[in-house]
Amino acid sequence: SGNNTQFTIAFSQCIGDDAWRETMLDEMKRELSFYPDIEFIYRDAGGDNQKQIQQIKEVLEQDIDLLIVSPNEAEPLTPIVDSVFQKNIPVIVTDRKTSSGLYNAYVGADNLAIGKLAGQFMAHTLNGQGQIGIVTGLKGTSASIERKKGLLDALDSAGNVRLGVEIQSDWERHTAYEQSKQHIEQLLEQDIILAFNDQMAFGVIQALREAGENYKRVIGIDALPGEGNGLSEIVNGTLFASMLYPTGGTEAIRTAMAILQRKPYKRDNILGTVVINQDNAGLMMLQSNKIQEQQEDIDKRQELIVEQNKIYRNQQTTLNVLITSLVLA
Ligand code: FRU
């Protein structure tokens, strides 16, 4: 790193093995393909705070120019991310946050607003009367903390809608499934259930179905496109609704490039959200399929450009060899 043409960006991902975060990484790589001079270092902490801290220390030794980080849990990751920022290495925080606010830019949706939106949507669905159950994400993650706060805010002004049961979970489908089996009686008493992401919602739905309940309204968050993900499960009627939670991979790289190229950028890059349910899921699906097609088109063009460059470079070498032999002759 160091000079103007070549930068190194490190991306520290809290947990890579999940569809939503794979989509985030795909978006990043696609955007990065427009900048062939950028070196990209990717580290997946597998949901382990200590591992993520260690990985950030390691990438720091590789003389990076910018860090993108999605911190697993806020408190444990704050000191190391702060120390990067204090070394004057730009930091972009994405999706989840640390607890200090020491970063150059945040890219992601507003989780407080998402919790609020989910609460208002449920209150509306229940006509202002009923009990809701919630299944939260991993305790120390800012996304879970903020979603819960937003939800409680909404319920404060939602008449007779109250929190019936709260299951403290960890974002994972299988955990939510096991916990739902343990609390099945309480869950069955709820009028509606909000899981803090779609994967956990699928775990809840599976446990409910095994208990003979096929009609309970279960809501998630993410509404990720793609086979078997939230959006398609709304279209097929499995999931009642979900709050769109864009991954922001593209915006993270765009912000990184703006910072590195010393162009203006925003500190808070808040991605929009919306309730997805039976009314608009079909339309969303059509649109996301269309975008997917266009992306594949762009990918093809990019590959062609790379091919053309190779051919051009080969011709250059051939030409040079020819000139050299002519000069020598
Ligand atoms: C993916 C995920 C998403 C959720 C986000 C919260 O790892 O669990 O489903 O919206 O992280 O940080």
Boltz pocket constraint, residues with backbone or C-beta under 6 A from the ligand:
constraints:
  - pocket:
      binder: B
      contacts: [[A, 15], [A, 18], [A, 20], [A, 21], [A, 95], [A, 96], [A, 137], [A, 141], [A, 143], [A, 144], [A, 171], [A, 196], [A, 197], [A, 198], [A, 199], [A, 221], [A, 222], [A, 245]]
      max_distance: 6.0
